[in-house]
Amino acid sequence: MSLLTQASSPLSPEAPKLERIYETAREITRSLDQIVWAVNPQYDSLESFVGYLTDFAQPFLGLARVRCRLDIPAVLPPIVLSGETRHQLFLCCREALNNVVKHARATEVTVRLAWTAPRLRIVIADDGRGLAAAAADTPERGRSGHGLANLRERMARLGGSGTVGPAAEGGTVVTLVVALAGDGTLSP
């Protein structure tokens, strides 16, 4: 134990290695948690999806010092979402939030969810520097990196759409829309 205490001192030459081990362990734990959540039918509801998304978004953005505003109905319909639908929607939301942290230089993000039968709409809007400025920092990727292409592909597989564009007040808006049947299955 004393070796760990000594090595964990910020001045220790082992400190960077321990930090990498800690970060790797934390990421593995998050990934396992996400897998369990995605495959467990106990979580097959819109309410569970929203809870999981907000439980992820707030601390994730908080660590990056980005304020997270949630605009989610107080009462959600009792919609059943398959594990695959929940998982794909979550991955799209995570990609949008990750892009905010990595590229936007935003101070605030709003996560908005709306249900207008049969459509579920998720909007993630930031007050950052917008797409053109972020793309200028990564010219080799152009206007759309692999993450945004994956987001669009995931939504297309669900029969929905994923769009990315400028926000009216500056920043970027990601809009995810998917049509669901009353039982949460994807509708045509």
Secondary structure, DSSP 8 states (H G I E B T S, - for coil): -HHHHHHTSTTSTTHHHHHHHHHHHHHHHHHHHHHHHHH-GGG-SHHHHHHHHHHHHHHHHHHTT-EEEEE--SS-------HHHHHHHHHHHHHHHHHIIIII--SEEEEEEEEETTEEEEEEEE-SSHHHHHHHH-TTTTT--HHHHHHHHHHHHTT-EEEEEE-TTSSEEEEEEEEB-TTSSB--
